[in-house]
């Protein structure tokens, strides 16, 4: 087995979240020419993400060509949001997010819930 395949195999073994794994593969399929280095990068980018999306949510994201990013600034913002949730219990419900997502691209699109 080549080094890159061994690295990918190790990453796959470490994944505990199927939705994040699916998102990584979906991103790789949609944005690369099948290059294994690109797969490795997609897997690394999605490794620490904790998706709680049902199949309809994921399909809507894919239909709208939305991508998942995982840069340092995004991770920092996510950590701040998680800390705020732990401290205050404040969060945005799945229903609020789903309603906003359904309105994206319509004439009556409200601002993203925060």
URJO-V473195 format. One record per residue. N is the residue number from 0. OMEGA is omega in whole degrees, 0 to 359 (none if undefined). Layout:
# URJO-V473195
n = (N	N)
omega = (OMEGA	OMEGA)
This chain:
# URJO-V473195
n = (0	1	2	3	4	5	6	7	8	9	10	11	12	13	14	15	16	17	18	19	20	21	22	23	24	25	26	27	28	29	30	31	32	33	34	35	36	37	38	39	40	41	42	43	44	45	46	47	48	49	50	51	52	53	54	55	56	57	58	59	60	61	62	63	64	65	66	67	68	69	70	71	72	73	74	75	76	77	78	79	80	81	82	83	84	85	86	87	88	89	90	91	92	93	94	95	96	97	98	99	100	101	102	103	104	105	106	107	108	109	110	111	112	113)
omega = (180	181	181	178	177	178	179	179	179	178	180	179	184	182	175	184	183	181	178	178	177	180	179	180	179	178	181	180	185	188	183	177	180	180	182	175	178	177	179	180	179	178	178	183	185	189	185	181	183	181	173	183	172	186	178	178	182	179	179	178	181	180	180	179	176	181	177	177	182	178	184	180	179	179	179	178	178	179	176	179	178	179	178	179	180	182	188	185	181	175	179	184	177	181	178	180	180	179	178	181	179	182	183	179	178	178	185	181	177	177	178	179	179	none)
